[in-house]
Amino acid sequence: MACTINLPCNVGDTLYTNLSVSGWYLRDKDKPYSVKVVFIGVNGVDNFFNVEYGEGKMWQFYESDFGKRVFLTKEEA
């Protein structure tokens, strides 16, 4: 039996966030930050998305963060 899950994005997609990572406090002028989705975890509760900011900086957002902390377009952010 196949199961279909509708996710807001896919691995490789670019998302946007105003959340800075450690050491980026001086880069406020670069907001919103573009991040790349590198992993999606499906757990049946609140799916999670690992993103890369660049320079090896990674962060994790949850599906419930979309529209609040992470956005599909730069304009939304």
All heavy atoms as a GROMACS GRO file, in nm:
protein
  623
    1MET      N    1   0.083  -0.117   0.000
    1MET     CA    2   0.000   0.000   0.000
    1MET      C    3   0.089   0.125   0.000
    1MET      O    4   0.175   0.142   0.086
    1MET     CB    5  -0.088  -0.002   0.125
    1MET     CG    6  -0.178   0.116   0.137
    1MET     SD    7  -0.286   0.085   0.280
    1MET     CE    8  -0.338   0.247   0.311
    2ALA      N    9   0.069   0.212  -0.096
    2ALA     CA   10   0.149   0.333  -0.109
    2ALA      C   11   0.086   0.446  -0.029
    2ALA      O   12  -0.035   0.455  -0.015
    2ALA     CB   13   0.159   0.374  -0.255
    3CYS      N   14   0.172   0.530   0.023
    3CYS     CA   15   0.127   0.645   0.102
    3CYS      C   16   0.182   0.771   0.036
    3CYS      O   17   0.299   0.777  -0.001
    3CYS     CB   18   0.180   0.632   0.244
    3CYS     SG   19   0.135   0.770   0.348
    4THR      N   20   0.098   0.871   0.020
    4THR     CA   21   0.140   0.997  -0.038
    4THR      C   22   0.141   1.104   0.070
    4THR      O   23   0.045   1.118   0.145
    4THR     CB   24   0.045   1.039  -0.151
    4THR    OG1   25   0.042   0.936  -0.249
    4THR    CG2   26   0.090   1.169  -0.214
    5ILE      N   27   0.250   1.177   0.076
    5ILE     CA   28   0.264   1.285   0.173
    5ILE      C   29   0.287   1.414   0.095
    5ILE      O   30   0.375   1.421   0.010
    5ILE     CB   31   0.382   1.260   0.268
    5ILE    CG1   32   0.358   1.133   0.349
    5ILE    CG2   33   0.402   1.378   0.361
    5ILE    CD1   34   0.476   1.090   0.431
    6ASN      N   35   0.209   1.515   0.123
    6ASN     CA   36   0.226   1.645   0.059
    6ASN      C   37   0.314   1.732   0.148
    6ASN      O   38   0.274   1.771   0.257
    6ASN     CB   39   0.090   1.713   0.037
    6ASN     CG   40   0.007   1.639  -0.064
    6ASN    OD1   41   0.060   1.585  -0.160
    6ASN    ND2   42  -0.123   1.634  -0.043
    7LEU      N   43   0.434   1.760   0.099
    7LEU     CA   44   0.529   1.843   0.173
    7LEU      C   45   0.536   1.981   0.108
    7LEU      O   46   0.514   1.994  -0.012
    7LEU     CB   47   0.667   1.778   0.172
    7LEU     CG   48   0.676   1.641   0.239
    7LEU    CD1   49   0.812   1.578   0.212
    7LEU    CD2   50   0.651   1.654   0.388
    8PRO      N   51   0.569   2.085   0.184
    8PRO     CA   52   0.575   2.220   0.128
    8PRO      C   53   0.696   2.245   0.038
    8PRO      O   54   0.699   2.344  -0.034
    8PRO     CB   55   0.581   2.309   0.252
    8PRO     CG   56   0.636   2.222   0.359
    8PRO     CD   57   0.591   2.082   0.328
    9CYS      N   58   0.795   2.155   0.042
    9CYS     CA   59   0.914   2.172  -0.040
    9CYS      C   60   0.983   2.037  -0.059
    9CYS      O   61   0.941   1.937  -0.002
    9CYS     CB   62   1.010   2.272   0.024
    9CYS     SG   63   1.071   2.218   0.184
   10ASN      N   64   1.089   2.038  -0.140
   10ASN     CA   65   1.165   1.917  -0.168
   10ASN      C   66   1.313   1.940  -0.140
   10ASN      O   67   1.359   2.054  -0.133
   10ASN     CB   68   1.149   1.878  -0.316
   10ASN     CG   69   1.007   1.841  -0.349
   10ASN    OD1   70   0.949   1.752  -0.289
   10ASN    ND2   71   0.948   1.912  -0.445
   11VAL      N   72   1.389   1.832  -0.130
   11VAL     CA   73   1.534   1.842  -0.116
   11VAL      C   74   1.587   1.917  -0.238
   11VAL      O   75   1.547   1.889  -0.352
   11VAL     CB   76   1.599   1.703  -0.103
   11VAL    CG1   77   1.750   1.712  -0.113
   11VAL    CG2   78   1.557   1.637   0.028
   12GLY      N   79   1.675   2.012  -0.214
   12GLY     CA   80   1.733   2.092  -0.322
   12GLY      C   81   1.664   2.226  -0.340
   12GLY      O   82   1.719   2.316  -0.405
   13ASP      N   83   1.545   2.243  -0.284
   13ASP     CA   84   1.473   2.370  -0.295
   13ASP      C   85   1.540   2.478  -0.212
   13ASP      O   86   1.606   2.451  -0.111
   13ASP     CB   87   1.328   2.356  -0.247
   13ASP     CG   88   1.239   2.282  -0.344
   13ASP    OD1   89   1.285   2.247  -0.455
   13ASP    OD2   90   1.122   2.259  -0.310
   14THR      N   91   1.520   2.602  -0.252
   14THR     CA   92   1.567   2.717  -0.176
   14THR      C   93   1.450   2.772  -0.096
   14THR      O   94   1.341   2.791  -0.150
   14THR     CB   95   1.623   2.826  -0.269
   14THR    OG1   96   1.735   2.772  -0.340
   14THR    CG2   97   1.667   2.949  -0.192
   15LEU      N   98   1.475   2.796   0.032
   15LEU     CA   99   1.378   2.859   0.121
   15LEU      C  100   1.439   2.987   0.174
   15LEU      O  101   1.557   3.015   0.152
   15LEU     CB  102   1.345   2.766   0.238
   15LEU     CG  103   1.290   2.628   0.204
   15LEU    CD1  104   1.273   2.545   0.331
   15LEU    CD2  105   1.158   2.639   0.129
   16TYR      N  106   1.360   3.065   0.248
   16TYR     CA  107   1.408   3.192   0.302
   16TYR      C  108   1.369   3.204   0.447
   16TYR      O  109   1.261   3.162   0.488
   16TYR     CB  110   1.348   3.309   0.221
   16TYR     CG  111   1.391   3.302   0.077
   16TYR    CD1  112   1.316   3.231  -0.015
   16TYR    CD2  113   1.508   3.363   0.035
   16TYR    CE1  114   1.356   3.221  -0.147
   16TYR    CE2  115   1.550   3.353  -0.096
   16TYR     CZ  116   1.474   3.283  -0.186
   16TYR     OH  117   1.515   3.272  -0.316
   17THR      N  118   1.460   3.261   0.527
   17THR     CA  119   1.436   3.278   0.670
   17THR      C  120   1.504   3.405   0.720
   17THR      O  121   1.603   3.450   0.661
   17THR     CB  122   1.486   3.156   0.750
   17THR    OG1  123   1.453   3.174   0.887
   17THR    CG2  124   1.636   3.135   0.735
   18ASN      N  125   1.450   3.461   0.826
   18ASN     CA  126   1.512   3.574   0.894
   18ASN      C  127   1.589   3.529   1.017
   18ASN      O  128   1.645   3.611   1.088
   18ASN     CB  129   1.406   3.678   0.932
   18ASN     CG  130   1.352   3.749   0.809
   18ASN    OD1  131   1.429   3.793   0.725
   18ASN    ND2  132   1.222   3.758   0.798
   19LEU      N  133   1.588   3.400   1.043
   19LEU     CA  134   1.658   3.343   1.159
   19LEU      C  135   1.806   3.330   1.126
   19LEU      O  136   1.844   3.260   1.032
   19LEU     CB  137   1.599   3.206   1.193
   19LEU     CG  138   1.659   3.137   1.313
   19LEU    CD1  139   1.621   3.211   1.441
   19LEU    CD2  140   1.610   2.994   1.321
   20SER      N  141   1.889   3.399   1.202
   20SER     CA  142   2.033   3.389   1.179
   20SER      C  143   2.092   3.278   1.263
   20SER      O  144   2.038   3.241   1.366
   20SER     CB  145   2.102   3.521   1.210
   20SER     OG  146   2.085   3.556   1.345
   21VAL      N  147   2.201   3.224   1.215
   21VAL     CA  148   2.271   3.119   1.288
   21VAL      C  149   2.387   3.180   1.364
   21VAL      O  150   2.427   3.294   1.338
   21VAL     CB  151   2.320   3.006   1.194
   21VAL    CG1  152   2.204   2.931   1.134
   21VAL    CG2  153   2.409   3.059   1.085
   22SER      N  154   2.442   3.107   1.456
   22SER     CA  155   2.551   3.155   1.540
   22SER      C  156   2.663   3.216   1.457
   22SER      O  157   2.709   3.157   1.360
   22SER     CB  158   2.606   3.039   1.622
   22SER     OG  159   2.715   3.080   1.700
   23GLY      N  160   2.704   3.335   1.494
   23GLY     CA  161   2.812   3.402   1.424
   23GLY      C  162   2.767   3.490   1.310
   23GLY      O  163   2.847   3.561   1.250
   24TRP      N  164   2.639   3.490   1.277
   24TRP     CA  165   2.589   3.570   1.165
   24TRP      C  166   2.520   3.697   1.210
   24TRP      O  167   2.455   3.765   1.133
   24TRP     CB  168   2.493   3.487   1.080
   24TRP     CG  169   2.563   3.394   0.986
   24TRP    CD1  170   2.685   3.335   1.004
   24TRP    CD2  171   2.514   3.347   0.862
   24TRP    NE1  172   2.715   3.254   0.898
   24TRP    CE2  173   2.611   3.258   0.809
   24TRP    CE3  174   2.399   3.368   0.790
   24TRP    CZ2  175   2.596   3.195   0.688
   24TRP    CZ3  176   2.383   3.303   0.670
   24TRP    CH2  177   2.481   3.219   0.619
   25TYR      N  178   2.532   3.733   1.337
   25TYR     CA  179   2.462   3.849   1.389
   25TYR      C  180   2.503   3.978   1.318
   25TYR      O  181   2.429   4.075   1.318
   25TYR     CB  182   2.482   3.863   1.540
   25TYR     CG  183   2.626   3.877   1.583
   25TYR    CD1  184   2.683   4.001   1.598
   25TYR    CD2  185   2.704   3.764   1.606
   25TYR    CE1  186   2.816   4.015   1.634
   25TYR    CE2  187   2.836   3.777   1.643
   25TYR     CZ  188   2.892   3.901   1.657
   25TYR     OH  189   3.023   3.914   1.693
   26LEU      N  190   2.621   3.979   1.257
   26LEU     CA  191   2.666   4.098   1.185
   26LEU      C  192   2.614   4.101   1.042
   26LEU      O  193   2.639   4.196   0.970
   26LEU     CB  194   2.820   4.104   1.184
   26LEU     CG  195   2.884   4.121   1.321
   26LEU    CD1  196   3.036   4.114   1.309
   26LEU    CD2  197   2.842   4.252   1.385
   27ARG      N  198   2.542   3.996   1.001
   27ARG     CA  199   2.495   3.990   0.863
   27ARG      C  200   2.348   4.026   0.852
   27ARG      O  201   2.278   3.980   0.763
   27ARG     CB  202   2.522   3.851   0.806
   27ARG     CG  203   2.672   3.822   0.794
   27ARG     CD  204   2.700   3.691   0.733
   27ARG     NE  205   2.647   3.685   0.597
   27ARG     CZ  206   2.657   3.578   0.521
   27ARG    NH1  207   2.717   3.470   0.563
   27ARG    NH2  208   2.606   3.578   0.400
   28ASP      N  209   2.298   4.110   0.942
   28ASP     CA  210   2.157   4.150   0.939
   28ASP      C  211   2.119   4.210   0.805
   28ASP      O  212   2.006   4.196   0.759
   28ASP     CB  213   2.125   4.249   1.049
   28ASP     CG  214   2.103   4.182   1.183
   28ASP    OD1  215   2.083   4.059   1.186
   28ASP    OD2  216   2.106   4.253   1.286
   29LYS      N  217   2.213   4.278   0.742
   29LYS     CA  218   2.185   4.341   0.613
   29LYS      C  219   2.152   4.238   0.505
   29LYS      O  220   2.093   4.271   0.404
   29LYS     CB  221   2.302   4.428   0.570
   29LYS     CG  222   2.428   4.349   0.536
   29LYS     CD  223   2.541   4.441   0.497
   29LYS     CE  224   2.670   4.375   0.459
   29LYS     NZ  225   2.700   4.242   0.494
   30ASP      N  226   2.190   4.111   0.526
   30ASP     CA  227   2.167   4.006   0.427
   30ASP      C  228   2.031   3.938   0.440
   30ASP      O  229   2.000   3.847   0.365
   30ASP     CB  230   2.277   3.900   0.438
   30ASP     CG  231   2.414   3.955   0.402
   30ASP    OD1  232   2.422   4.055   0.328
   30ASP    OD2  233   2.514   3.897   0.449
   31LYS      N  234   1.950   3.980   0.538
   31LYS     CA  235   1.820   3.917   0.558
   31LYS      C  236   1.726   3.953   0.445
   31LYS      O  237   1.731   4.064   0.394
   31LYS     CB  238   1.759   3.961   0.691
   31LYS     CG  239   1.827   3.900   0.811
   31LYS     CD  240   1.757   3.943   0.937
   31LYS     CE  241   1.822   3.881   1.059
   31LYS     NZ  242   1.758   3.922   1.182
   32PRO      N  243   1.636   3.866   0.406
   32PRO     CA  244   1.624   3.728   0.452
   32PRO      C  245   1.734   3.642   0.393
   32PRO      O  246   1.781   3.665   0.282
   32PRO     CB  247   1.486   3.686   0.403
   32PRO     CG  248   1.463   3.767   0.281
   32PRO     CD  249   1.534   3.899   0.305
   33TYR      N  250   1.773   3.542   0.468
   33TYR     CA  251   1.876   3.449   0.423
   33TYR      C  252   1.813   3.343   0.333
   33TYR      O  253   1.705   3.293   0.362
   33TYR     CB  254   1.941   3.378   0.542
   33TYR     CG  255   1.996   3.472   0.647
   33TYR    CD1  256   1.939   3.478   0.773
   33TYR    CD2  257   2.104   3.553   0.620
   33TYR    CE1  258   1.989   3.563   0.870
   33TYR    CE2  259   2.155   3.639   0.716
   33TYR     CZ  260   2.097   3.644   0.840
   33TYR     OH  261   2.147   3.729   0.935
   34SER      N  262   1.882   3.309   0.226
   34SER     CA  263   1.836   3.196   0.146
   34SER      C  264   1.907   3.071   0.198
   34SER      O  265   2.026   3.075   0.229
   34SER     CB  266   1.866   3.218  -0.003
   34SER     OG  267   2.003   3.227  -0.026
   35VAL      N  268   1.830   2.964   0.213
   35VAL     CA  269   1.883   2.838   0.263
   35VAL      C  270   1.841   2.727   0.168
   35VAL      O  271   1.740   2.738   0.100
   35VAL     CB  272   1.834   2.809   0.407
   35VAL    CG1  273   1.887   2.912   0.504
   35VAL    CG2  274   1.683   2.802   0.415
   36LYS      N  275   1.921   2.622   0.164
   36LYS     CA  276   1.893   2.510   0.074
   36LYS      C  277   1.850   2.388   0.156
   36LYS      O  278   1.917   2.352   0.253
   36LYS     CB  279   2.017   2.476  -0.007
   36LYS     CG  280   1.994   2.365  -0.108
   36LYS     CD  281   2.119   2.339  -0.189
   36LYS     CE  282   2.096   2.226  -0.286
   36LYS     NZ  283   2.215   2.198  -0.364
   37VAL      N  284   1.741   2.325   0.115
   37VAL     CA  285   1.693   2.205   0.183
   37VAL      C  286   1.785   2.089   0.148
   37VAL      O  287   1.806   2.059   0.030
   37VAL     CB  288   1.548   2.171   0.142
   37VAL    CG1  289   1.500   2.045   0.212
   37VAL    CG2  290   1.455   2.287   0.172
   38VAL      N  291   1.844   2.025   0.250
   38VAL     CA  292   1.938   1.915   0.225
   38VAL      C  293   1.886   1.781   0.276
   38VAL      O  294   1.939   1.676   0.240
   38VAL     CB  295   2.077   1.944   0.285
   38VAL    CG1  296   2.143   2.062   0.214
   38VAL    CG2  297   2.070   1.969   0.435
   39PHE      N  298   1.782   1.783   0.361
   39PHE     CA  299   1.726   1.659   0.414
   39PHE      C  300   1.585   1.685   0.463
   39PHE      O  301   1.557   1.790   0.520
   39PHE     CB  302   1.812   1.607   0.531
   39PHE     CG  303   1.761   1.480   0.592
   39PHE    CD1  304   1.791   1.357   0.534
   39PHE    CD2  305   1.681   1.482   0.705
   39PHE    CE1  306   1.741   1.240   0.589
   39PHE    CE2  307   1.633   1.365   0.761
   39PHE     CZ  308   1.663   1.243   0.702
   40ILE      N  309   1.497   1.589   0.440
   40ILE     CA  310   1.360   1.597   0.492
   40ILE      C  311   1.334   1.472   0.574
   40ILE      O  312   1.356   1.360   0.528
   40ILE     CB  313   1.256   1.608   0.379
   40ILE    CG1  314   1.278   1.738   0.300
   40ILE    CG2  315   1.114   1.603   0.436
   40ILE    CD1  316   1.190   1.752   0.178
   41GLY      N  317   1.289   1.491   0.696
   41GLY     CA  318   1.254   1.380   0.784
   41GLY      C  319   1.104   1.374   0.804
   41GLY      O  320   1.043   1.475   0.839
   42VAL      N  321   1.046   1.260   0.780
   42VAL     CA  322   0.903   1.242   0.796
   42VAL      C  323   0.881   1.158   0.922
   42VAL      O  324   0.926   1.043   0.928
   42VAL     CB  325   0.841   1.173   0.673
   42VAL    CG1  326   0.692   1.149   0.692
   42VAL    CG2  327   0.868   1.256   0.548
   43ASN      N  328   0.818   1.217   1.022
   43ASN     CA  329   0.800   1.146   1.148
   43ASN      C  330   0.654   1.128   1.187
   43ASN      O  331   0.624   1.075   1.293
   43ASN     CB  332   0.878   1.215   1.261
   43ASN     CG  333   0.829   1.356   1.287
   43ASN    OD1  334   0.724   1.398   1.240
   43ASN    ND2  335   0.908   1.431   1.361
   44GLY      N  336   0.562   1.178   1.104
   44GLY     CA  337   0.421   1.159   1.132
   44GLY      C  338   0.362   1.255   1.234
   44GLY      O  339   0.244   1.252   1.260
   45VAL      N  340   0.445   1.340   1.292
   45VAL     CA  341   0.397   1.437   1.391
   45VAL      C  342   0.418   1.579   1.338
   45VAL      O  343   0.323   1.652   1.316
   45VAL     CB  344   0.470   1.419   1.527
   45VAL    CG1  345   0.424   1.524   1.626
   45VAL    CG2  346   0.448   1.280   1.581
   46ASP      N  347   0.542   1.618   1.320
   46ASP     CA  348   0.578   1.748   1.265
   46ASP      C  349   0.704   1.727   1.181
   46ASP      O  350   0.815   1.731   1.233
   46ASP     CB  351   0.602   1.849   1.378
   46ASP     CG  352   0.600   1.994   1.331
   46ASP    OD1  353   0.566   2.019   1.213
   46ASP    OD2  354   0.631   2.083   1.412
   47ASN      N  355   0.686   1.699   1.053
   47ASN     CA  356   0.798   1.669   0.964
   47ASN      C  357   0.905   1.778   0.976
   47ASN      O  358   0.874   1.894   1.001
   47ASN     CB  359   0.749   1.658   0.821
   47ASN     CG  360   0.642   1.551   0.806
   47ASN    OD1  361   0.649   1.448   0.870
   47ASN    ND2  362   0.542   1.578   0.725
   48PHE      N  363   1.032   1.740   0.958
   48PHE     CA  364   1.140   1.837   0.975
   48PHE      C  365   1.224   1.847   0.850
   48PHE      O  366   1.231   1.756   0.768
   48PHE     CB  367   1.227   1.804   1.098
   48PHE     CG  368   1.291   1.668   1.095
   48PHE    CD1  369   1.419   1.651   1.046
   48PHE    CD2  370   1.222   1.557   1.143
   48PHE    CE1  371   1.479   1.526   1.044
   48PHE    CE2  372   1.280   1.431   1.142
   48PHE     CZ  373   1.410   1.416   1.092
   49PHE      N  374   1.288   1.964   0.836
   49PHE     CA  375   1.364   1.998   0.717
   49PHE      C  376   1.499   2.051   0.760
   49PHE      O  377   1.506   2.153   0.829
   49PHE     CB  378   1.289   2.107   0.638
   49PHE     CG  379   1.150   2.064   0.599
   49PHE    CD1  380   1.046   2.073   0.689
   49PHE    CD2  381   1.126   2.013   0.473
   49PHE    CE1  382   0.918   2.032   0.656
   49PHE    CE2  383   0.999   1.971   0.438
   49PHE     CZ  384   0.895   1.980   0.529
   50ASN      N  385   1.605   1.982   0.724
   50ASN     CA  386   1.740   2.031   0.752
   50ASN      C  387   1.781   2.120   0.635
   50ASN      O  388   1.769   2.079   0.519
   50ASN     CB  389   1.838   1.916   0.768
   50ASN     CG  390   1.817   1.838   0.895
   50ASN    OD1  391   1.730   1.870   0.975
   50ASN    ND2  392   1.895   1.734   0.915
   51VAL      N  393   1.829   2.238   0.668
   51VAL     CA  394   1.869   2.333   0.565
   51VAL      C  395   2.013   2.376   0.589
   51VAL      O  396   2.064   2.371   0.700
   51VAL     CB  397   1.777   2.458   0.564
   51VAL    CG1  398   1.633   2.419   0.534
   51VAL    CG2  399   1.785   2.536   0.693
   52GLU      N  400   2.077   2.419   0.481
   52GLU     CA  401   2.215   2.468   0.488
   52GLU      C  402   2.216   2.616   0.452
   52GLU      O  403   2.161   2.657   0.350
   52GLU     CB  404   2.304   2.391   0.392
   52GLU     CG  405   2.446   2.440   0.396
   52GLU     CD  406   2.534   2.378   0.288
   52GLU    OE1  407   2.481   2.318   0.195
   52GLU    OE2  408   2.656   2.394   0.299
   53TYR      N  409   2.278   2.693   0.540
   53TYR     CA  410   2.295   2.836   0.518
   53TYR      C  411   2.416   2.866   0.430
   53TYR      O  412   2.428   2.972   0.376
   53TYR     CB  413   2.318   2.909   0.651
   53TYR     CG  414   2.193   2.934   0.733
   53TYR    CD1  415   2.132   2.832   0.804
   53TYR    CD2  416   2.138   3.061   0.741
   53TYR    CE1  417   2.020   2.856   0.881
   53TYR    CE2  418   2.026   3.086   0.818
   53TYR     CZ  419   1.967   2.983   0.888
   53TYR     OH  420   1.856   3.006   0.963
   54GLY      N  421   2.507   2.773   0.422
   54GLY     CA  422   2.635   2.795   0.357
   54GLY      C  423   2.743   2.794   0.462
   54GLY      O  424   2.715   2.799   0.582
   55GLU      N  425   2.866   2.783   0.420
   55GLU     CA  426   2.980   2.781   0.511
   55GLU      C  427   2.966   2.671   0.617
   55GLU      O  428   3.013   2.685   0.728
   55GLU     CB  429   2.998   2.917   0.579
   55GLU     CG  430   3.021   3.032   0.482
   55GLU     CD  431   3.023   3.167   0.551
   55GLU    OE1  432   3.028   3.174   0.675
   55GLU    OE2  433   3.020   3.267   0.479
   56GLY      N  434   2.895   2.562   0.582
   56GLY     CA  435   2.879   2.451   0.674
   56GLY      C  436   2.778   2.473   0.785
   56GLY      O  437   2.765   2.391   0.874
   57LYS      N  438   2.707   2.584   0.782
   57LYS     CA  439   2.608   2.615   0.885
   57LYS      C  440   2.475   2.548   0.850
   57LYS      O  441   2.419   2.570   0.744
   57LYS     CB  442   2.587   2.766   0.896
   57LYS     CG  443   2.715   2.842   0.918
   57LYS     CD  444   2.729   2.886   1.059
   57LYS     CE  445   2.849   2.979   1.070
   57LYS     NZ  446   2.919   2.963   1.191
   58MET      N  447   2.427   2.466   0.943
   58MET     CA  448   2.304   2.391   0.921
   58MET      C  449   2.201   2.429   1.029
   58MET      O  450   2.237   2.470   1.138
   58MET     CB  451   2.331   2.240   0.930
   58MET     CG  452   2.437   2.190   0.835
   58MET     SD  453   2.378   2.168   0.670
   58MET     CE  454   2.281   2.022   0.690
   59TRP      N  455   2.074   2.409   0.997
   59TRP     CA  456   1.967   2.434   1.091
   59TRP      C  457   1.851   2.342   1.057
   59TRP      O  458   1.843   2.290   0.947
   59TRP     CB  459   1.922   2.579   1.086
   59TRP     CG  460   1.842   2.621   1.205
   59TRP    CD1  461   1.707   2.634   1.211
   59TRP    CD2  462   1.891   2.653   1.334
   59TRP    NE1  463   1.668   2.674   1.336
   59TRP    CE2  464   1.780   2.685   1.414
   59TRP    CE3  465   2.018   2.658   1.391
   59TRP    CZ2  466   1.792   2.722   1.548
   59TRP    CZ3  467   2.029   2.693   1.523
   59TRP    CH2  468   1.918   2.726   1.601
   60GLN      N  469   1.761   2.325   1.151
   60GLN     CA  470   1.645   2.240   1.130
   60GLN      C  471   1.518   2.320   1.155
   60GLN      O  472   1.506   2.389   1.256
   60GLN     CB  473   1.650   2.120   1.224
   60GLN     CG  474   1.543   2.017   1.199
   60GLN     CD  475   1.563   1.896   1.288
   60GLN    OE1  476   1.522   1.896   1.403
   60GLN    NE2  477   1.630   1.796   1.235
   61PHE      N  478   1.427   2.311   1.060
   61PHE     CA  479   1.295   2.371   1.074
   61PHE      C  480   1.192   2.259   1.071
   61PHE      O  481   1.216   2.152   1.016
   61PHE     CB  482   1.266   2.468   0.959
   61PHE     CG  483   1.348   2.593   0.962
   61PHE    CD1  484   1.456   2.609   0.877
   61PHE    CD2  485   1.317   2.696   1.051
   61PHE    CE1  486   1.532   2.724   0.879
   61PHE    CE2  487   1.393   2.811   1.054
   61PHE     CZ  488   1.501   2.825   0.968
   62TYR      N  489   1.077   2.287   1.128
   62TYR     CA  490   0.967   2.192   1.128
   62TYR      C  491   0.859   2.241   1.033
   62TYR      O  492   0.850   2.361   1.002
   62TYR     CB  493   0.912   2.175   1.269
   62TYR     CG  494   1.013   2.108   1.361
   62TYR    CD1  495   1.102   2.185   1.434
   62TYR    CD2  496   1.021   1.970   1.367
   62TYR    CE1  497   1.197   2.125   1.515
   62TYR    CE2  498   1.116   1.910   1.448
   62TYR     CZ  499   1.204   1.987   1.521
   62TYR     OH  500   1.298   1.926   1.600
   63GLU      N  501   0.774   2.151   0.989
   63GLU     CA  502   0.668   2.189   0.896
   63GLU      C  503   0.581   2.299   0.956
   63GLU      O  504   0.535   2.388   0.886
   63GLU     CB  505   0.585   2.066   0.859
   63GLU     CG  506   0.496   2.089   0.740
   63GLU     CD  507   0.443   1.962   0.678
   63GLU    OE1  508   0.472   1.852   0.727
   63GLU    OE2  509   0.373   1.974   0.577
   64SER      N  510   0.563   2.297   1.086
   64SER     CA  511   0.483   2.401   1.153
   64SER      C  512   0.551   2.538   1.151
   64SER      O  513   0.486   2.640   1.180
   64SER     CB  514   0.451   2.360   1.297
   64SER     OG  515   0.572   2.342   1.371
   65ASP      N  516   0.680   2.545   1.115
   65ASP     CA  517   0.753   2.673   1.107
   65ASP      C  518   0.725   2.748   0.977
   65ASP      O  519   0.756   2.867   0.966
   65ASP     CB  520   0.904   2.650   1.118
   65ASP     CG  521   0.947   2.608   1.256
   65ASP    OD1  522   0.883   2.650   1.355
   65ASP    OD2  523   1.047   2.534   1.265
   66PHE      N  524   0.669   2.679   0.876
   66PHE     CA  525   0.644   2.744   0.748
   66PHE      C  526   0.542   2.856   0.766
   66PHE      O  527   0.439   2.838   0.830
   66PHE     CB  528   0.597   2.643   0.643
   66PHE     CG  529   0.711   2.569   0.581
   66PHE    CD1  530   0.766   2.459   0.644
   66PHE    CD2  531   0.764   2.610   0.460
   66PHE    CE1  532   0.873   2.391   0.589
   66PHE    CE2  533   0.871   2.543   0.403
   66PHE     CZ  534   0.926   2.433   0.468
   67GLY      N  535   0.576   2.973   0.712
   67GLY     CA  536   0.491   3.090   0.727
   67GLY      C  537   0.517   3.168   0.854
   67GLY      O  538   0.462   3.276   0.873
   68LYS      N  539   0.602   3.113   0.942
   68LYS     CA  540   0.637   3.180   1.068
   68LYS      C  541   0.786   3.210   1.076
   68LYS      O  542   0.826   3.321   1.106
   68LYS     CB  543   0.598   3.093   1.188
   68LYS     CG  544   0.451   3.063   1.197
   68LYS     CD  545   0.424   2.963   1.308
   68LYS     CE  546   0.282   2.913   1.299
   68LYS     NZ  547   0.261   2.794   1.381
   69ARG      N  548   0.868   3.107   1.054
   69ARG     CA  549   1.015   3.121   1.065
   69ARG      C  550   1.087   3.090   0.934
   69ARG      O  551   1.202   3.127   0.917
   69ARG     CB  552   1.067   3.025   1.172
   69ARG     CG  553   1.014   3.061   1.310
   69ARG     CD  554   1.055   2.959   1.413
   69ARG     NE  555   1.199   2.950   1.422
   69ARG     CZ  556   1.264   2.855   1.487
   69ARG    NH1  557   1.197   2.762   1.550
   69ARG    NH2  558   1.394   2.854   1.491
   70VAL      N  559   1.019   3.020   0.846
   70VAL     CA  560   1.078   2.984   0.717
   70VAL      C  561   0.969   3.000   0.610
   70VAL      O  562   0.851   2.977   0.637
   70VAL     CB  563   1.137   2.840   0.719
   70VAL    CG1  564   1.030   2.736   0.737
   70VAL    CG2  565   1.221   2.811   0.596
   71PHE      N  566   1.013   3.044   0.490
   71PHE     CA  567   0.917   3.084   0.387
   71PHE      C  568   0.958   3.029   0.251
   71PHE      O  569   1.076   3.005   0.225
   71PHE     CB  570   0.908   3.237   0.380
   71PHE     CG  571   0.873   3.298   0.512
   71PHE    CD1  572   0.972   3.331   0.603
   71PHE    CD2  573   0.741   3.318   0.548
   71PHE    CE1  574   0.942   3.387   0.727
   71PHE    CE2  575   0.709   3.374   0.671
   71PHE     CZ  576   0.809   3.408   0.761
   72LEU      N  577   0.860   3.011   0.165
   72LEU     CA  578   0.885   2.957   0.032
   72LEU      C  579   0.940   3.062  -0.064
   72LEU      O  580   1.009   3.028  -0.160
   72LEU     CB  581   0.757   2.896  -0.026
   72LEU     CG  582   0.702   2.776   0.052
   72LEU    CD1  583   0.567   2.735  -0.005
   72LEU    CD2  584   0.801   2.659   0.048
   73THR      N  585   0.911   3.190  -0.040
   73THR     CA  586   0.959   3.297  -0.129
   73THR      C  587   1.027   3.406  -0.046
   73THR      O  588   0.997   3.425   0.072
   73THR     CB  589   0.844   3.360  -0.208
   73THR    OG1  590   0.757   3.430  -0.119
   73THR    CG2  591   0.766   3.256  -0.289
   74LYS      N  592   1.114   3.478  -0.112
   74LYS     CA  593   1.184   3.589  -0.047
   74LYS      C  594   1.085   3.699  -0.006
   74LYS      O  595   1.100   3.762   0.098
   74LYS     CB  596   1.290   3.645  -0.143
   74LYS     CG  597   1.383   3.744  -0.085
   74LYS     CD  598   1.492   3.780  -0.183
   74LYS     CE  599   1.596   3.869  -0.117
   74LYS     NZ  600   1.708   3.895  -0.206
   75GLU      N  601   0.983   3.719  -0.088
   75GLU     CA  602   0.884   3.822  -0.059
   75GLU      C  603   0.806   3.791   0.070
   75GLU      O  604   0.775   3.882   0.146
   75GLU     CB  605   0.787   3.838  -0.178
   75GLU     CG  606   0.852   3.893  -0.304
   75GLU     CD  607   0.941   3.791  -0.376
   75GLU    OE1  608   0.915   3.670  -0.367
   75GLU    OE2  609   1.039   3.835  -0.439
   76GLU      N  610   0.774   3.664   0.091
   76GLU     CA  611   0.703   3.625   0.214
   76GLU      C  612   0.787   3.652   0.338
   76GLU      O  613   0.736   3.689   0.443
   76GLU     CB  614   0.666   3.477   0.212
   76GLU     CG  615   0.556   3.438   0.118
   76GLU     CD  616   0.535   3.288   0.121
   76GLU    OE1  617   0.624   3.214   0.075
   76GLU    OE2  618   0.430   3.247   0.173
   77ALA      N  619   0.919   3.627   0.326
   77ALA     CA  620   1.009   3.642   0.439
   77ALA      C  621   1.023   3.788   0.477
   77ALA      O  622   1.040   3.822   0.590
   77ALA     CB  623   1.146   3.582   0.407
   0.00000   0.00000   0.00000
